[in-house]
Every structure is written in structure tokens, then in C-alpha cells.
Amino acid sequence: MKRLFCFCLCVFFLLAADQLQAGTVVTDDAGRQVEIPDTVHRLVTTFKPATLLVLSLDGAESLVGVDNSSRFDPLSLAAAPELADLPGVGSKSQNINLETVISLHPDLVILYSQKTGIQLAQRLQNSGCPAVVIAPETFGSIHETLKMLARALDREEQAEKVIQAMHEVQDLTRKRVEDISQSDRKTVYYAGPSGFLTTAPSGMLQDVMIRRAGGRNAASSLYGYLKQVSPEQIMAWAPDSIVLSRMIRPQAKNMLKRDQFSLLPAVTNNDIHVFPSTLAPWDF
């Protein structure tokens, strides 16, 4: 009987240990299958969208490292002032410091799908750091990312609140524009944060935002991420409306004074709009 008791006790502890080590296998936006812990206590984000997704889930206390820009971003700091004191791990534009990321012993690292994000995720994975790639370029992918992070952070109820709030805003927008016929929808040129001649092609979140708002993206025939275009291309598109990232407002105003742009419908009708927020870029 004593031997049987000891055997059962050993089996119990082995099963318990197995459960403690068990994780959840998720498929990230790059199609990679990644096993992540059932509960993430130490989280590293490597670009601002990822940080904001975590903050929307009230998950700031799980962050042990963030991208450099999140440490100085007014919107992020308004939600979680403690971000300013976290280690910066670099940025996707100026490279991520893998040594810093690994030194933080994260349970999960969130990376971007552009540039070197997928390769970095695999290198981290090989170093024993679970890493997922996200591509928050559609509302659907944002919802799925929120759900994945919510399971890892035990914030599933909060995720449902965030997703419901997003649905409510989108429904309001849909109702306001649903009666606009396709022939009456404006062609919109979006000038991005990198400069007036940089725009968002089909597949980016800004493209989705333009269409949801009842317009047609002038750059919808292009694909990928932010694209550099020529003045001649903008003239050919002849946009009815131009929307400007606030970050390029002075530069864009000077560009629009050029004679070649004077005949654009958006210019002749003064249908030019700057995203108004100074806290964060609304086009993002």
C-alpha cells in the first residue's frame, strides 16, 4: 500500500509539473506555429502598435521591455507612465537589439511582419524566447491579435470590451456612409508620416480606414507597405480629397503650393484635411 501511495504521488507531481510547463500553440500572422506559456508574466513589445494593443488590455504590468518610441509616446505614457522607465529594445526602423531582448528573459516577444520581423522571431525562438509576429493591418487581424494576447495575459474579458467598442465605432461609420453610391465616393490620397510622397497601398490599415469611411484609396492598385510615389502619379490619380498625417503638415503645405498640383480636384475644392490629434497620429 505504501509503495502504491508513493507511486501515485509521483505520478501526480509529474502530471502537475507537466501542466505547469504546458503552453498554448498559436498560429501567428506569419503562419508560424508558436508555443507560448498559458500565462505570460514577462512580455516584450518591439513596435508601437504592439505596445498599444497590450495597454488596451490593461496589461502594462506584464511589460518588461518596449520599443524605444513607446517609451516617449504621449499616448502610451498617458495610459502607463511607467513605460518611460522600462528598457528600450530598439525599433523596427533602426533595428531591434536581440541581446537586450534576451537579457530580459521574456515569456513572449511580439514582433512586426515587415522588414526583418519574421527572421528576428525565428532567431529569438531558437534562443528559447517564444516570439510571435503580428500584422495589425485589418480590423479582423487586430481582433485576433487582441484575443491571442488576452489569453496569454488572462485579460479575455477586457479584450471583449475593446472589440465591442471597435464594433460600435465601425457600425456608426457604416451607417453614415452606406447610402453613398459607388460613383459618388471620393478618391482619397493619404500622405503618410514619412512624407507627402509616401502613401498607404492596398492591404494596409489606412486603406481599410479610407474604404470604411466611404472613400476610394487612390493607391489601392499598389500592394505592400508604405510606398514612395511620384508627383506625376498623384496627378494621374487626381484625388478628390487629400488627408495628411499631422507629422508632415508643414512639408505637405509647401508641396501643395507647387504649380503642378494646382489643378488637382482636392486642391481646387480645398478638400484637404490634416489629422487633428497632437496626442497620437489618428491615421495610425
Helices and strands as residue ranges (DSSP letters): H 2-21, E 23-27, E 33-37, E 43-45, H 48-56, G 60-62, E 63-65, G 68-71, H 74-79, G 81-85, E 90-91, E 95-96, H 98-103, E 108-112, H 117-126, E 131-134, H 139-153, H 156-177, G 182-184, E 187-191, E 198-199, H 205-212, E 216-217, E 227-228, H 231-237, E 241-244, G 246-248, H 249-256, G 259-261, H 265-268, E 272-274
